Each structure stands twice: as C-alpha cells, then as structure tokens.
Amino acid sequence: MAGMDREFKELLISVTTVIIGFWAIVQLTSGLIWDWNGWKALEPQSYPPCEVNNFFQFACSTAWIGMIETIKIAILATFFGMLLSLPLGLLSSRNLFPSYITYPSRAIVSACRSLPSLIWAIVFVIIVGLGPTAGVLAMSIYTVGYLGKMQYESIEGMNSAPLEAANAMGLSKAEISLWVVIPETANHLIAQMIFMFEYNVRSGTVIGIVGAGGIGYYINLYLKFLEYERVAAYLVIIFLAVLIIDMVSIYLRSFFVDDSEKTKPSWSGVILPPKETIDPPRSSNPQQF
C-alpha cells in the first residue's frame, strides 16, 4: 500500500508540474513576452454564451470541447472493443479451441485491423453520417482487431498447468474460459485495455479530420482557413493531453504489474555505484585478535 501511495504522489507531482508549466507558457506567450495568436483556441466561443466562472472560461473553448469529445470517443471505443474482442480472443487461442474454430476467429480479428482507424472512420461517416458516432464505431472495430490479437497471444502464453487441471476435472470450454483463463490472464488483459485506451486517444485526434468528431474536426476546419497558429495550439494541447494520460496509465498499470521485488533507481544511483559495491566485502569468519 505504501508503494501505491508513493506512485500516487509521483502522479500528482508530475501532472501538477506539467499543468503549471503549460499555464506558464500560455501566460508568457499571451502578451507578457510574445502575443501569440494561436492561444485563441483557448478562448470561449461567442455562441452559445459561456456561463462558467471566469477562471474556467477555457471550458467553453473549441480546444477543450474537442479534446473532451476525443477522450469520450476513446473511452466508448475501448469499452465496446473490449467487450467484442475478449470472446474473439478466447476463440482464437489454440490452447483452448481446435483449429477449425481458431482460424475463422483469427480471420475476423485480422479483418478488423486490416484497415487503419482513419479508413474505418471514412466508411462509417458514409454509413451513419458526420459526428462522434462514426468515430466510436470506427475505433471500436479497430480496437477489436488490435486488442484481440494481443489477447489471444497472452492466453496462448499462459501456464499450461491450470488448463491441464481444468481439463482433467472435465470442465467445459466455457467454464475453463470464464473461471480459469480470464482470472489467470486478468493482469495482462487489463494492462492491454489501458494501453488500447492510450492508443485510441491518439487515434481519436486524427479521425476527426474526416468528420468523425473530436478535436481533429477543429484542426481540419482551421487548416481550411489557413489559421496555422491556431492549428499549432491544438497540436500542443493534444501533446499535453496525451502526456497526462500516459502518466495516469502508468499509475493504473502499477496496480496490475507485480513489481514488489523491483526497487526504483535513485538519482544518486545514476552517477554513483550502489553502496554495496563501494564497501569491501566482510569476511564471515573474522580473525580474533
């Protein structure tokens, strides 16, 4: 528990440092040193009128609205993709099912990831129209293909002893999958889901360019108006959001990775050798004088 507390403190310090650094850069480039027009992306929209506190006016800006929509798309796509990919991952595992089941299942998983999420977004924009719905569907399909492959590889790499014991007990494939395989590989499955969410956030910033919602819509809009400074501000905000999400995901993965035997290196250890290598070894049987 103490290790988790330390991880949480490091997360808070890191996120606070990044936010304060970004705020300082915005202030310095908003008239104190240089008046950069790109930060107009953080100004509230004229319509609908912003009714929040003056300190949180940025919550009505296109940058905030677009980034929050991108994160929402990534959350939904990861959730639906996980629900669909887990059954396919189980059916694709050769240590669970025969080849006449695994091959068709793997074909479906491969078909889902054969096209990048941007192409899937174009397809669903044509089918359901512009908006975040197309983005959620497109990224869900790609998540099934990408996450399904990682899942069946993790399942095939698990220890065979629990499977042999379950087969000896006469359990069905459904019971083995539900009560043996998923608990044994839960840490890997959850870590993969967190990684997929990170990927979907990055990918969600792109699919908006084709009209599938998210901050990419505003990037494409201002590119057409040749407002490159505002586009650059959006890119900086995307980098900031992805950086914070990476920090949070590192903290979340610490709950599912057994690193109890690992010790974190210190700054002094980068320059100086460990203490045990400096002190000379002591004899187990010292001479008596």
N, C-alpha and C positions, 0 to 999 in steps of 0.2 A: 504493500500500500504506500509505503514511503517513496518507493520508486515512481509510482504513479503520480504522487504529489509533486515530485521533482519534475516529472515530464510536463505536468500541467503548468507549473511555474515557468518552465522554459518556454512553453507555448504562449503564455500571456506576455512574457517579456519580448519574445520575438514578434508577435503580432502587434503589440503596442509600439515597438521600435519602428516597424515598417509603416504603420499608420502615421506616427508622428513625423517620420522622415518625409513621407509623401505630402503631409499637410504643410511642412516647412518649405518644400519645393514649390508647392502651389502658391504659398504666400510670397515667396521671393520672386516668382515669375508672374505675379499679378499686380505689379506696379511698384514694388519695393526696389527691385533691381532692374527688372525687364518686364514689360507688359506684353505677355504672350496671349494672343487671341484664341489659342486652342482651348483654354480653360473655360470658354463659353459653353462647352459641353456640360459643365457642372452647374450652369445657371438654370433656374427653374423655367419651365415652359410658360409662355404667356397665356395659353389656354390648354386645359382648364386651370383656373386660378389656384395657386398653391396656398393651402390653408394650414400648413405645419408651422412650427416655431421657426423664427428667423435663423437660428443656428443650424437647423436641419433642412434648409431650403434646397440643398443638393438632392434631397429625396424626390423632388419633383423634376429633376433634370432628365434628359434623354439618356445620359450615361448611366445613371442609377437605375432607371426603369428598364433599359435594355439589358444591363448586367444581371439584374434580379430575374428578369424573364429567362435569360440564358441559364441561370442556375436552376430555375424551376423546371425548365425543359430537361436539363441533365438529370435531375432527381427523378422525374417521372420516367424518363427513358431507362435509367438504371434499374428502377423498381420493376417495370414491366419486362425489361430484358432479362432480369434475374429470374423472374417467375417462369419465363418461357425457356430460358437456356438450361436451367437445372435439370428438368426432365430429359432434355435432349442430351445433356452431358452424361447423365446416367445411362441412357440408352446407347450412347456412343462408346461406352467403356468396354473394352474387350475382355476384361477380367470379370465382368458381370453378365454379359449377354453374348450370344453366338453372333457369328459374322453376318448372317442374313438379317439381323436387326441393327448391328452397329454400322454397317455400310450405308444403308439408306439414311440413318440418323446423321451420320457424318456428312453425307451429301447435302442434307438440309442446312447443317451448320456452315459448311463451306459456301453454299449458295448465298447465305445471309451476309457473309463477309467478303464475297467476291467483288462487290461494288463498294466504294467508299461511301461514307455517310452523306457526302455532298451530292452524289448521284442519286442516292435514295431520296434525299430531300427534294430534288428536282422531280422525281417520279411522283412523290406524294403531294407536292404542290400542284401538279397537273390533276391528280385524282381528287383531292379534298379542298384545294384552293390555298391561297396565301394564309399565313398565320402560324402560330406555335403548334397547332395540332399536327401539321405536316412535319414539323421538326421533331415532335415527340415520336411519331410513327417511324420516321426515317432513322432516328438514333436508336430506337428500340430494336429495329430489325438488325442494325449493325451490331448492337450490343449482344444480341443472341448469337451471332456468328463469332464474335471475338471472345466473348466470355465463355461460350460453350466449349470452344477448343481448350481454353485454359482449364476448365473444369474437368473434362474427361482425361486430360493429361495428369492432373492432380490425383484423380481417382485411380487411374492405372498405376500410379506410382506409390500408392499406399501399401502398407504392410499386408502381406497375404495371410498372416495368421488369423486375424479376425474373420476374414472371408471363409477360410477353411473351417473354422469352428462353427460359423453360421450354417454352412452347407452340411456339416455333419449333424447339426441339430434338425435339419430338414426344413429350414425356413424358406419361404418363397422369395422370389427376386424382389418383389415389392417390399417385403419385410426386411430383407437384407439392405436394400437401398435406404429405407427410412430409418431403421434402428441401428445399422452398423456403419454404412458408408458415409452418410451425411454427418453423424457425430464425429467419426474419425477424421474427416477432412474439413470440419467446420472452420477451423482457423484459416486454412488456405482459401476456402470459398469466400469468407468474409473479407479477407485481405484483397482478394481479386475483385470483389464488388467495389471496395473503396477505390482501388486503382482505376476501375472502369468509370467510376463517377468523375475522377480527375480528368480522364480522357474525354468524357462526354462534355465537360465544361469547356475544354479547349476546342473540341469539335463544334460545340454549340455556337461559338463565336464566328464560325465560318458559314454554317448553313443558312444564317440569316441573310447572307448576300443574295441567295436565290429566292428569298421571300418566305423562309420557314421560321421567322420570328427570331427574337434575341437581339443582341447588340450589333450583330452583323448587318441587320436591316439599316441601322443608322449609319454604319460605316459605308455601305453601298450608296445610301442616299446622299451623303455629303461628298462622296467621291464624284458623283454626277455633277454636283455644284462646284467642284474643284476647290473645296474648302479643306485643303490638306492639313492645315494646322489642327483643325478640329478632329480630323481622322487620326492624326498622331496622338492626340489626347485620349481618344478611345483606345488606341493600342496600349498606351501607358496604363490606363485603367484596367484593361484586360490582364496585362502583366502583373499588376498589383493583386488583382483578384485571384489569379492562378497561384501566385506566390503564397498568399494567405491560405488558400485551400490545400496546398501542398503541406504547409506547416500543420494544419489541423489533421490532415490524413496521416501524417507521421505519428501524431499523438494517438489517433484512433487505432492505428496498426499496432501500437505498443501493447494494447490490451490482448492482442491475438497472436503475438510472437513471444515465444518462451526465450527471454534473454536474461533469465535470472543468474546465469553463470557468466554473463558478459559484464565487464566493467568499462565505463566510458573513459576515454582518454582525457587527460587534463592538458591545459596549455603548457604547463611546465614539462610534461612528458614529450611534447613535440621537440623541444630543444635539448633537454637533459635526459639521460637514460634513466630507467627505473631505479629506485633506491636499492633494490636487492642486487643489481648488477654493480653498484658502486661499492657497497660494503663487502669486504672479503669474507669468504665462507668460513664459518667457525667449525672447529673440529668437534665431533660428537663426544669424543673422549679426551678432554683437555688433560694435559700433564699436570700432575700435582707437584708443587714445589714446596 
